[in-house]
Amino acid sequence: MFDRNPSGKKINMKVERNEEIFWTCPFCALVCDGLPSPFFKDGLIENLPSCQKAEIGLKKALTKSTKKDLAFGRKKFINLPNAIEQIRSKLRKNERIFISGLGVDVAGAREVVKLACKFNAVVDHKYGDILSKVSKSIQNKGALFCSLSEVKKRADLLIFLGTIPNIRTPRLLDRIEKEGPGNSKKEKYIIGDASWSEEVMLLKLQKLSAFISTSDKQYLDDDLELLMNKIDGSKYTAIIWDPNFYSDYAEDIAILLVEIVRHLNVNYRVSILTLGGDEGSLTMQNVMVWMTGLPLRSKFSLGNLDYDPHRFTLSSLLKKKEIDTVVWISCFSDDLDDSLDLSEISLILIGHKNYGNKLDKIMSRTKELIYIPVATNGIGASGYLMRGDGVSIIPLCKLVTDGLMTVDSVIKELLGEKEEGYGDV
């Protein structure tokens, strides 16, 4: 049986408790810091944060895998060096490689770009549809950003589109509502409700944009008139929205919001807080731009880079049978989109250790599977993540010692870069 820790040191799956150190949660776009540090007591996780996503993420990351966190390849459990060599051999032989998932931190993202460059792969995040639409809106109209801290300290009016997005970002109000100018209470206003279709919301925003740019009251209805009165009485307004709720029209809505806020800022102080960044999506997108000058949905080819947000999507290339290998990298969750047809491709899975409990199901979906479990940044390893406001990069502290490699460590091994022992994270 494979020894995951060649150093011979005993690995204890325990929280390194220090009551003076707070924990930063990596499991949603808010990347909440300053949370009480969880710890084990009598085999149970204590001091869990009051957030459902954090609680679920912690329990998955801290629960021991029934498969003992072993690597897997060619229908059997294998040692890590053999898994590395199998993956390296597969990537050298295959020519149509797609790297997706991409739930990684900054260091992991940097190595992903190097991996894609070396093996001429396409790269896209699992949330690439939303990322691409928001990116296109920035390319067309530019962008207006503000941070969570700015909204918390300065805004006295919070405007939400459709609903307060507290399912995907459960602690949003905790992060932005506690303080206002002079510690005043923030007023909240919701445009529409959760039952509105994307088309209805788009039409409402088009009317608002038309009124603001022309001052023609024919575009105003009772709701928009009330909204304008609230903005008129506000010192600082923040418009908060989550593009994931408007997947079909995210680009159009993003463009409209920029136009609306630009016109409003002639007479008022208004900003936009766009919530995104789940599972390292903003981190991966920004690292890709920093290193190459182009966003995700790009293909490396012999030193060149081709960007095509319409063509280079995983689902479309699978349907066209233009892929023979998918490299799925995901350290923050154990999801693998059920809608993807992986039956005729080889799947290289570098991911969350809980995938180890799902290998039978995953194998039934793909022609060949090679799997390496990795540490989750913020749990089994330190790291950095870009917060969902797109403004701040937040450090993640290691919470446990689990003996697993990080994503960047695994990719360095694949690339033949020098790396410390397999047991170090």
C-alpha positions as CSV (number, residue, x, y, z in Angstrom):
1,M,0.0,0.0,0.0
2,F,1.3,3.5,-0.9
3,D,2.9,5.5,1.9
4,R,1.7,9.1,1.4
5,N,4.4,10.4,3.7
6,P,7.8,9.3,2.5
7,S,9.4,11.4,5.3
8,G,8.2,8.8,7.8
9,K,6.7,11.4,10.1
10,K,3.5,10.6,11.7
11,I,0.6,12.5,10.2
12,N,-2.2,13.6,12.6
13,M,-5.5,14.8,11.1
14,K,-6.1,17.4,13.7
15,V,-6.8,21.1,13.8
16,E,-3.8,23.1,15.0
17,R,-5.8,25.1,17.6
18,N,-4.7,28.5,18.6
19,E,-7.5,30.6,20.1
20,E,-5.7,33.8,19.2
21,I,-5.7,32.9,15.5
22,F,-8.8,33.4,13.4
23,W,-9.8,31.4,10.4
24,T,-10.5,32.6,6.8
25,C,-13.2,30.6,5.0
26,P,-12.5,29.7,1.3
27,F,-15.9,28.2,0.5
28,C,-17.7,31.2,-1.1
29,A,-17.0,34.4,-2.9
30,L,-16.9,36.5,0.2
31,V,-13.7,34.7,1.6
32,C,-14.8,35.7,5.1
33,D,-11.8,36.4,7.4
34,G,-11.8,36.9,11.2
35,L,-13.9,33.8,11.9
36,P,-13.3,31.8,15.1
37,S,-10.9,29.0,14.3
38,P,-12.6,25.6,14.3
39,F,-11.0,22.7,16.3
40,F,-11.5,19.0,17.1
41,K,-12.8,17.9,20.4
42,D,-13.6,14.2,21.2
43,G,-13.6,13.5,17.5
44,L,-16.1,16.3,16.6
45,I,-15.5,19.6,14.9
46,E,-16.2,22.4,17.4
47,N,-16.5,26.2,17.0
48,L,-18.1,25.9,13.6
49,P,-19.0,29.3,12.0
50,S,-22.7,30.3,11.7
51,C,-22.7,29.8,8.0
52,Q,-24.1,26.8,6.2
53,K,-21.6,26.8,3.3
54,A,-18.6,27.1,5.7
55,E,-20.0,24.2,7.8
56,I,-20.6,21.9,4.8
57,G,-17.2,22.8,3.4
58,L,-15.4,22.1,6.7
59,K,-17.1,18.8,7.3
60,K,-16.2,17.5,3.8
61,A,-12.6,18.7,4.0
62,L,-12.1,17.4,7.5
63,T,-13.9,14.0,7.2
64,K,-11.6,11.1,6.4
65,S,-12.0,9.6,3.0
66,T,-13.1,5.9,3.0
67,K,-10.5,5.4,0.3
68,K,-7.6,6.6,2.6
69,D,-6.8,9.5,0.3
70,L,-4.9,7.3,-2.1
71,A,-4.1,8.1,-5.8
72,F,-6.0,6.1,-8.4
73,G,-5.1,5.0,-11.9
74,R,-5.9,2.3,-14.4
75,K,-8.7,0.9,-12.3
76,K,-6.7,0.4,-9.1
77,F,-5.2,2.4,-6.2
78,I,-1.5,3.3,-6.9
79,N,1.2,5.3,-5.2
80,L,1.6,9.0,-6.0
81,P,4.8,8.8,-8.1
82,N,3.1,6.3,-10.4
83,A,0.0,8.5,-10.7
84,I,2.2,11.5,-11.6
85,E,4.0,9.4,-14.2
86,Q,0.7,8.1,-15.7
87,I,-0.7,11.7,-16.0
88,R,2.6,13.0,-17.5
89,S,2.5,10.1,-20.1
90,K,-1.1,10.7,-20.9
91,L,-0.6,14.5,-21.4
92,R,2.4,13.9,-23.7
93,K,0.5,11.4,-25.9
94,N,-2.8,13.3,-26.2
95,E,-3.2,16.4,-28.2
96,R,-6.7,17.7,-27.4
97,I,-6.5,18.6,-23.8
98,F,-9.0,20.8,-21.9
99,I,-8.2,22.0,-18.3
100,S,-11.3,22.9,-16.3
101,G,-12.9,23.0,-12.8
102,L,-10.0,25.3,-11.7
103,G,-11.0,25.6,-8.1
104,V,-7.6,26.8,-7.1
105,D,-5.7,29.5,-5.2
106,V,-3.2,32.0,-6.6
107,A,-0.3,29.5,-6.6
108,G,-2.4,26.8,-8.1
109,A,-3.6,29.1,-10.8
110,R,-0.1,30.1,-11.8
111,E,0.9,26.4,-12.2
112,V,-2.3,25.7,-14.2
113,V,-1.2,28.4,-16.7
114,K,2.2,26.8,-17.0
115,L,0.7,23.4,-17.4
116,A,-1.7,24.6,-20.2
117,C,1.2,26.3,-22.0
118,K,3.4,23.2,-21.9
119,F,0.7,20.8,-23.2
120,N,-1.1,23.2,-25.6
121,A,-4.4,23.0,-23.6
122,V,-7.6,25.0,-23.5
123,V,-8.3,26.5,-20.1
124,D,-11.7,27.5,-18.6
125,H,-13.3,27.6,-15.2
126,K,-16.4,25.5,-14.3
127,Y,-18.2,28.9,-14.0
128,G,-16.8,30.1,-17.3
129,D,-20.2,31.0,-18.7
130,I,-20.7,33.8,-16.1
131,L,-17.1,34.8,-16.1
132,S,-17.0,35.2,-19.9
133,K,-20.2,37.3,-20.0
134,V,-19.0,39.7,-17.3
135,S,-15.6,39.9,-19.0
136,K,-17.2,40.8,-22.3
137,S,-19.2,43.6,-20.6
138,I,-15.9,45.0,-19.3
139,Q,-14.4,44.8,-22.7
140,N,-17.4,46.6,-24.2
141,K,-18.2,49.3,-21.5
142,G,-15.5,49.1,-18.9
143,A,-16.3,48.4,-15.2
144,L,-17.0,50.1,-11.9
145,F,-15.9,48.4,-8.8
146,C,-16.2,48.8,-5.1
147,S,-15.0,46.7,-2.1
148,L,-17.1,45.1,0.6
149,S,-15.3,47.4,3.1
150,E,-16.3,50.5,1.1
151,V,-20.0,49.4,1.1
152,K,-19.8,48.6,4.8
153,K,-18.3,52.0,5.8
154,R,-19.9,54.4,3.4
155,A,-23.1,53.2,1.9
156,D,-26.4,54.1,3.5
157,L,-28.6,52.6,0.7
158,L,-28.2,49.1,-0.5
159,I,-30.1,48.2,-3.8
160,F,-30.3,44.5,-4.7
161,L,-31.5,43.0,-8.0
162,G,-34.3,40.5,-7.5
163,T,-33.3,39.2,-4.1
164,I,-30.6,39.5,-1.4
165,P,-28.2,36.8,-2.6
166,N,-27.8,35.1,0.8
167,I,-27.9,31.5,-0.5
168,R,-24.6,31.7,-2.4
169,T,-23.1,34.2,0.0
170,P,-24.8,33.5,3.4
171,R,-22.8,36.1,5.4
172,L,-23.2,39.0,2.9
173,L,-25.3,41.2,5.2
174,D,-23.0,40.5,8.1
175,R,-20.1,41.8,5.9
176,I,-21.7,45.0,4.7
177,E,-24.5,46.0,7.0
178,K,-23.0,46.7,10.4
179,E,-21.6,50.1,9.8
180,G,-22.7,53.2,7.8
181,P,-21.9,56.9,7.8
182,G,-22.0,57.8,11.5
183,N,-22.9,54.2,12.3
184,S,-26.3,54.9,10.8
185,K,-28.6,52.0,9.8
186,K,-28.5,51.0,6.1
187,E,-31.7,51.1,4.1
188,K,-32.3,48.2,1.8
189,Y,-34.3,48.2,-1.5
190,I,-34.9,45.3,-3.8
191,I,-35.7,45.8,-7.5
192,G,-38.3,43.2,-8.3
193,D,-38.3,39.9,-6.5
194,A,-37.0,36.3,-7.0
195,S,-40.0,35.4,-9.2
196,W,-39.0,37.9,-11.9
197,S,-37.6,36.4,-15.1
198,E,-34.3,37.6,-16.5
199,E,-36.2,39.3,-19.3
200,V,-38.4,41.3,-16.9
201,M,-35.4,42.5,-14.9
202,L,-33.6,43.5,-18.1
203,L,-36.6,45.5,-19.2
204,K,-36.8,47.3,-15.9
205,L,-33.2,48.3,-15.9
206,Q,-33.5,49.5,-19.5
207,K,-36.4,51.8,-18.5
208,L,-34.3,53.0,-15.5
209,S,-31.3,53.7,-17.8
210,A,-33.5,55.5,-20.3
211,F,-35.0,57.8,-17.7
212,I,-31.6,58.6,-16.1
213,S,-30.0,59.5,-19.5
214,T,-33.0,61.5,-20.8
215,S,-35.0,62.6,-17.7
216,D,-38.1,61.6,-19.6
217,K,-40.7,60.5,-17.0
218,Q,-42.5,58.3,-19.5
219,Y,-40.0,55.6,-18.6
220,L,-40.8,55.8,-14.9
221,D,-43.3,53.5,-13.2
222,D,-44.2,53.6,-9.5
223,D,-41.3,51.3,-8.5
224,L,-38.7,53.2,-10.4
225,E,-40.0,56.6,-9.1
226,L,-39.7,55.2,-5.5
227,L,-36.2,54.0,-6.3
228,M,-35.1,57.4,-7.6
229,N,-36.5,59.1,-4.5
230,K,-34.4,56.8,-2.3
231,I,-31.3,57.4,-4.3
232,D,-32.0,61.2,-4.2
233,G,-32.1,61.0,-0.4
234,S,-29.0,58.8,-0.1
235,K,-25.4,60.0,0.5
236,Y,-23.9,56.8,-0.9
237,T,-25.8,54.1,-2.8
238,A,-24.4,50.6,-3.6
239,I,-26.1,48.5,-6.2
240,I,-25.4,44.8,-5.4
241,W,-26.0,41.9,-7.7
242,D,-24.9,38.4,-8.4
243,P,-24.5,37.5,-12.1
244,N,-25.0,33.8,-11.4
245,F,-28.8,34.6,-10.9
246,Y,-28.9,36.1,-14.5
247,S,-26.9,33.5,-16.5
248,D,-28.6,34.3,-19.8
249,Y,-28.4,38.1,-19.6
250,A,-25.5,38.7,-17.3
251,E,-23.5,40.6,-20.0
252,D,-26.5,42.9,-20.9
253,I,-27.3,43.6,-17.2
254,A,-23.6,44.3,-16.4
255,I,-23.5,46.8,-19.3
256,L,-26.8,48.5,-18.2
257,L,-25.6,48.8,-14.6
258,V,-22.4,50.6,-15.7
259,E,-24.4,53.0,-17.9
260,I,-26.9,53.7,-15.1
261,V,-24.2,54.3,-12.5
262,R,-22.1,56.5,-14.7
263,H,-25.1,58.8,-15.4
264,L,-26.1,58.8,-11.7
265,N,-22.6,59.7,-10.5
266,V,-23.0,63.1,-12.2
267,N,-25.2,64.1,-9.3
268,Y,-25.0,61.3,-6.8
269,R,-22.5,58.9,-5.3
270,V,-23.3,55.4,-6.6
271,S,-21.2,52.2,-6.9
272,I,-21.6,48.6,-8.1
273,L,-20.8,45.5,-6.1
274,T,-20.7,42.5,-8.4
275,L,-20.6,39.3,-6.5
276,G,-18.5,36.5,-8.1
277,G,-15.5,34.4,-7.5
278,D,-16.8,31.1,-6.2
279,E,-14.3,28.3,-6.1
280,G,-11.4,30.4,-7.2
281,S,-13.0,31.7,-10.4
282,L,-11.9,35.3,-10.1
283,T,-8.5,34.1,-8.8
284,M,-8.0,32.0,-11.9
285,Q,-9.4,34.6,-14.3
286,N,-7.1,37.3,-12.9
287,V,-4.0,35.2,-12.8
288,M,-4.6,34.1,-16.4
289,V,-4.8,37.8,-17.4
290,W,-1.7,38.8,-15.3
291,M,0.4,36.0,-16.9
292,T,-0.8,36.0,-20.5
293,G,-2.8,39.2,-21.2
294,L,-5.9,37.2,-22.1
295,P,-8.8,35.8,-20.0
296,L,-9.9,32.2,-19.7
297,R,-11.5,30.4,-22.6
298,S,-8.2,30.6,-24.4
299,K,-6.1,27.9,-26.1
300,F,-2.4,27.6,-25.9
301,S,-0.8,26.4,-29.1
302,L,3.0,26.3,-29.7
303,G,3.7,29.4,-27.8
304,N,0.6,31.3,-29.1
305,L,-2.7,32.0,-27.4
306,D,-6.1,32.0,-29.1
307,Y,-9.0,33.5,-27.2
308,D,-12.5,32.6,-28.2
309,P,-15.2,32.7,-25.5
310,H,-17.8,31.2,-27.8
311,R,-15.9,28.2,-29.1
312,F,-13.6,27.2,-26.1
313,T,-16.2,25.9,-23.7
314,L,-16.0,22.4,-22.3
315,S,-19.6,21.4,-23.1
316,S,-19.4,22.5,-26.7
317,L,-16.1,20.9,-27.4
318,L,-17.2,17.6,-25.8
319,K,-20.3,17.6,-28.1
320,K,-18.1,18.2,-31.2
321,K,-15.7,15.5,-30.0
322,E,-12.8,17.9,-30.2
323,I,-11.3,16.7,-26.8
324,D,-9.6,13.5,-25.9
325,T,-8.5,14.4,-22.3
326,V,-10.1,16.6,-19.6
327,V,-8.0,17.7,-16.6
328,W,-10.4,18.6,-13.9
329,I,-8.8,20.5,-11.0
330,S,-10.9,21.3,-7.9
331,C,-9.6,21.6,-4.4
332,F,-12.6,23.5,-2.8
333,S,-15.4,21.2,-3.8
334,D,-16.1,17.6,-4.9
335,D,-18.5,18.5,-7.8
336,L,-18.2,17.2,-11.3
337,D,-21.0,18.5,-13.6
338,D,-23.4,15.6,-14.3
339,S,-24.4,17.1,-17.6
340,L,-21.0,16.7,-19.1
341,D,-20.6,13.6,-21.4
342,L,-17.2,12.2,-20.4
343,S,-17.8,8.7,-21.8
344,E,-15.3,8.9,-24.7
345,I,-12.5,10.8,-23.0
346,S,-9.8,10.3,-20.4
347,L,-10.4,12.1,-17.1
348,I,-7.4,13.3,-15.0
349,L,-8.8,14.4,-11.7
350,I,-6.7,16.5,-9.4
351,G,-9.0,17.4,-6.6
352,H,-10.8,17.4,-3.3
353,K,-10.1,14.3,-1.3
354,N,-13.9,13.6,-1.1
355,Y,-13.8,12.6,-4.8
356,G,-12.2,9.4,-3.3
357,N,-15.6,8.5,-2.0
358,K,-17.2,8.9,-5.5
359,L,-14.7,7.0,-7.7
360,D,-17.1,4.2,-8.7
361,K,-19.6,6.7,-10.0
362,I,-17.0,8.8,-11.7
363,M,-15.4,5.8,-13.4
364,S,-18.8,4.8,-14.8
365,R,-18.9,8.1,-16.7
366,T,-15.5,8.1,-18.3
367,K,-13.2,6.0,-20.5
368,E,-10.3,6.2,-18.2
369,L,-9.6,7.9,-14.8
370,I,-6.5,9.0,-13.0
371,Y,-7.1,10.7,-9.7
372,I,-4.8,12.5,-7.2
373,P,-6.3,13.9,-4.0
374,V,-5.0,17.3,-2.9
375,A,-5.3,19.6,0.1
376,T,-7.9,22.3,0.3
377,N,-6.3,25.8,0.6
378,G,-7.5,27.2,3.9
379,I,-7.9,23.8,5.4
380,G,-4.9,21.5,4.7
381,A,-2.7,24.2,3.2
382,S,-2.2,28.0,3.2
383,G,-2.7,30.1,0.1
384,Y,-4.3,33.2,-1.3
385,L,-7.7,33.8,-2.9
386,M,-9.2,36.8,-4.7
387,R,-12.4,37.9,-2.9
388,G,-15.6,38.2,-4.9
389,D,-15.6,42.0,-5.1
390,G,-12.5,41.7,-7.4
391,V,-10.6,44.1,-5.2
392,S,-8.8,42.3,-2.5
393,I,-6.6,39.2,-2.3
394,I,-7.1,37.4,1.0
395,P,-4.5,35.1,2.7
396,L,-5.7,31.6,3.7
397,C,-4.1,29.9,6.7
398,K,-3.5,26.2,7.1
399,L,-5.9,24.7,9.6
400,V,-5.0,21.0,9.6
401,T,-2.1,18.7,8.8
402,D,-3.4,16.0,6.4
403,G,-0.3,15.0,4.4
404,L,-1.8,15.8,1.1
405,M,0.0,17.8,-1.6
406,T,-1.4,21.1,-2.9
407,V,-2.6,21.7,-6.5
408,D,0.5,23.7,-7.3
409,S,2.8,21.0,-5.8
410,V,1.2,18.3,-8.0
411,I,1.5,20.4,-11.1
412,K,5.1,21.2,-10.4
413,E,5.8,17.5,-10.2
414,L,4.0,17.0,-13.6
415,L,6.1,19.8,-15.1
416,G,9.3,18.4,-13.6
417,E,9.9,21.4,-11.3
418,K,11.8,20.8,-8.1
419,E,9.5,20.2,-5.2
420,E,9.9,19.2,-1.5
421,G,8.8,15.8,-0.2
422,Y,5.4,14.5,-1.0
423,G,4.2,14.8,2.6
424,D,4.9,18.5,2.8
425,V,2.1,20.9,2.2
